[in-house]
Amino acid sequence: MPPLSPPSPVLLRIAPMLFVFLWSTGWIVARAIAPYAEPFTFLSARFALAALVLVAIAFATGVRWPETNAEFGHMVLNGILSVGFYFAGVWYAIANGVPAGVSGLIAAVQPLLTALLAPVFLNERIGWSQWVGIALSTAGIALVLQPKLAGVAPADLSAVSFALGFNVLGMVTFTCASIHQKKYLGHSDLQALTPIQILSGLCTTLPIAILTEELRLEWNVVTVGVMAWSVLVLSIGAGALYVTMIRAGAVSKVAALIYLVPLVVAVEAYVLFGEIMTPVQMAGMVVTSVGVALAVRKG
């Protein structure tokens, strides 16, 4: 693979903030497409298009593909967890009435769960500040979810709870994928890992779409725009930006900002869709963000 020219200092300076913004729009596109497409059908189309582009780029740039069946198997498993199940959980939840801001908050708790599981799988200790962060995050999530569940009629409570549970399941699988990737794929080529993950996600969502949905995907201006943004900006652009930051050692700056994602999602959802969160819920988001920051803090 030919050597890549180093990224400009300006790009590296704005990259973390840009990545956090792009990451936050994932919940917005899921909310925008909900009236026009079934979640697993849209995800399957998105993954198929993204995979075509990413595989072509990978072959054109001569990336290092997995050298053993074991490495390939780990990449496939990681893709099923981090792309297939994770996106399935988030998109199903939003398509079934979970507000984008609430869904974004649930997903943002993933680093907290990683901190809880790290002692078991990665032999990392949990310090007192991390326990404080875990307690704060739990309290914050309760503040955010309580008004949402309190306003639901008893007859609809089970459906909303199921959608929230699906969202939590997606967050849990993404956490497992993060630990799995750190343990087994730390030295893999990310430019090979990404298309394999996307293809694995497609192999996860497509059978679900065929078995449970009517494969409804209405093509209109909104659908085309959301698909283009999802494929070109989220699946490809954000991925390339992440690889650039890893090579430049700037990923830690993203970690310092990622706790703002739920708040960014909430603002975007309010501006675009009129989703209103109560002052108590906004306070819960702040408390949760502070708690997650403490929970993943080192030292």
Buried (B, 14 or more C-beta within 10 A) or exposed (E): EEEEEEBEEEBBEEBBEBBBBBBBBBBBBBBBBBEBBBBBBBBBBBBBBBBBBBBEBBEEEEBEBBEEEEBBEBBBBBBBBBBBBBBBBBBBBBBBBBBBBBBBBBBBBBBBBBBBBBEEEEEBEBBEBBBBBBEBBBEBBEBBBBBBEEEBEEEEEEEBEEBBEBBBBBBBBBBBBBBBBEEBBEEBBBBBBBBBBBBBBBBBBBEBBEEEBEEEBEEEEBBEEBBEBBBBBBBBBBBBBBBBBEEBEBBEBBEEBBBBBBBBBBBBBBEEBEBEBBEEBBBBBBBBBBBBBBBBBEE
